[in-house]
Amino acid sequence: MGSLALFLGLLIFSFTLTSSVVIPFINLLYQLRFRRQEQETLDAFGQRTPIFDKFHASKAGVPVGGGLLVVMVVSVFFALMIPALHYFGIEITSLHNNSQAEVNVLFFTFLSFAILGLYDDIKKFFHFTDKKFFGLRMRQKLILQVILAVIIASMLYLQLGISILHIPFIGTLELGFWYVPLAAFVIVAFANAVNITDGLDGLAAGLLLFSLFGLWILSSTILDVPLSVFISLWLGALISFLYFNVFPARIFMGDVGSLAFGATLAVIGLLLGKVLALLIIGFIFVVEIASSLVQLVSKKYYGKKVLPAAPLHLTFQVRGWAEPKIVQRAWLLQIMLTIFGVWLAVI
């Protein structure tokens, strides 16, 4: 009960603090002109995506960078909280018996992908001189993501000794060094999946919120204090951000948030040793990125579309679904996927 009270208190504290600064932060973004630009978007193969630009034209001018606020709040107070727990004599238990290494992995993932996303956002908003691309080129961004993901996966393998893959109903597979490329792939995939999903007001943030609640339950049940503290702070800040991100959004997450959040979501699943549960909990993110990949390959090599538009949420828009309707139904589906993923993880 003491641990539960601590985690809930941290969530409330993070929510309250973020709520007190989010409006001044939005005003600051307006003053800095850190806002969504009108754009002419190209896909990874250099082909125009006019449908994307059509449905996002009305979002031009809205401040971008809510993810930066969440990253700053969570990082600062996570850095302060772990020493504070030591000071008050609270035992910091960890699933891997190396709480400091776990903290290092979380920090490095959260901050490194946030910095990459922030750099991409800055290029978009302050160096938007070439209409042929928007921000970093896809190849540049992917190479940097792979480098970071390999570093993180190596930390998981070398510092925390994680090298197994648990498959419910089957058993545990010892992967050895092959765990590194698998973990790196999962990290890059989820970073891009959340980034691609972040196209409708409240969609990615809401899905992430429910996903994190599921992982929070799992971390709490195994008394992994660093993970539980981190997720508690993240949830509180994310709830406050989502209040201003729902339709019609007053602030967007930006790549600084979507890349950091997607990569860290993957790392939490890897730290818990629940990769299959992560795939279930993050299934909508997986479908979103898969739909984009299938569409890109089909257009490039077969000259035709599989879907009216990609990612999948754009297909629903093309078919006339209102934006809030798509988001709300995705949230409901995410609730059930989270419950199923958590059930699968604990059986």
Sequence and secondary structure as in RCSB ss.txt:
>XXXX:A:sequence
MGSLALFLGLLIFSFTLTSSVVIPFINLLYQLRFRRQEQETLDAFGQRTPIFDKFHASKAGVPVGGGLLVVMVVS
VFFALMIPALHYFGIEITSLHNNSQAEVNVLFFTFLSFAILGLYDDIKKFFHFTDKKFFGLRMRQKLILQVILAV
IIASMLYLQLGISILHIPFIGTLELGFWYVPLAAFVIVAFANAVNITDGLDGLAAGLLLFSLFGLWILSSTILDV
PLSVFISLWLGALISFLYFNVFPARIFMGDVGSLAFGATLAVIGLLLGKVLALLIIGFIFVVEIASSLVQLVSKK
YYGKKVLPAAPLHLTFQVRGWAEPKIVQRAWLLQIMLTIFGVWLAVI
>XXXX:A:secstr
 HHHHHHHHHHHHHHHHHHHHHHHHHHHHHHTT B      B TTS B HHHHHHHGGGTTSBB HHHHHHHHHH
HHHHHHHHHHHHTT     TTS HHHHHHHHHHHHHHHHHHHHHHHHHHHH    TT SSS HHHHHHHHHHHHH
HHHHHHHHTS   EEEETTTEEEE GGGHHHHHHHHHHHHHHHHHHHTTSTTHHHHHHHHHHHHHHHHHHHTT H
HHHHHHHHHHHHHHHHHHHHSSS SSB  HHHHHHHHHHHHHHHHHTT HHHHHHHTHHHHHHHHHHHHHHHHHH
HHSS SSSSSSHHHHHHHTT  HHHHHHHHHHHHHHHHHHHHHHHH 
